[in-house]
Amino acid sequence: MMNKLFVFPLVVVVALLVMSTNVPTSSAVTCNVLELAPCLAAMTSPAPPSRACCTKLREQKPCLCQYKKDPTLRGYVDSPNARRVASTCGVAFPTC
């Protein structure tokens, strides 16, 4: 009986510690140029970027160097409009 009285509170304390531990998680960015679709109008015309564009551009920022290395995408990523959109959204343009 004495053993059960000791074990139960110990199990509860351990469970509370495990549940309250804040384990940091990192969310990896999936590089998908289609995620930048909200930016297409702003990157191909003088139109200002939308809020959705800026959000996606910030999310995809780690991928911009990869996009610059792709010969199919390089012209869009290096264009003056892309630099303008990045600047307007407050995203530092990468130097790769």
N, C-alpha and C positions, 0 to 999 in steps of 0.2 A: 504494500500500500504506500509506504513512504517513497519508494522508488517512482511510482506513477505520479505522485504529487510533485516530484522534482523534475521529471522529464517533460510533463505537459507545459509548464511555464517556459522551460528552456526551448522547446519546439516553437512556441508562440513568439518568443523573442527573436529567434533565428529567422522565422518567417517574416516578421516585421522588418528586420534588417535587410533581408533580401529584397523585399518589395519596395523599400524606401531608397535603395541604392540607385543612384542616377547614373546609369550606364550611358556614356556618350555614344551616339550613333552617327555615322557619316553616310550621307546619301551621295552615291556616285552619280555623276552626270552622264546621261546617255547622249552621246554626240549624234544628233540627228538633225541635219540641216532643215528638214521639213518643219522642225519646231520653230524656225524663224519665219514661217509663212506670214505671221502678222506684220512683219517688217518689209515685205515685198514692195508694197506701194511706196513706202518711204525711201527704200533703197533704189528704186528705179525712177523716181520723180522727186520734185522738190517738196512733196507733201511732208508734213511733220510726222514723226513717229507716234503711234498710239501708245497708250499705257500698256496694252497687251504686248506690243512690240518690245518696249523697254524691259518688261518683266522677262520675256523670253530671251532677250539679248543678254541680260544679266545671268540667267540660268545657263546659257550656252557659252558664256565667256571662256571657260576652260577649253572649249573646242575650237575657238577661232583660229588658232595656229594650224590645227589639223585641216580646217577648211581652206586656209590660205595655201597649203601645200597641194591641195587637189586642183589640178589644172582646169577642171570644169567649173570650179567655184571661185578660183582666185580672182577673176575679173570682178565678181560681185563684192567679195570681201575687201579687196583693195581699192574699190571705187571711191571717188570723193563723196558720193552720197552715203556710202556705208560709214565712212569716217564721220560725216556730219551726224548721222543717226546715232552712232556710238557716243559722240560728244554730247548731243542733245539728251541722251539717256543717262549721261554720267558714267559711261563705261569706258575705261581707259583702253585705247586701241593697242593691241599687243604688238610687240616687236619680236618677231620670230626669227 
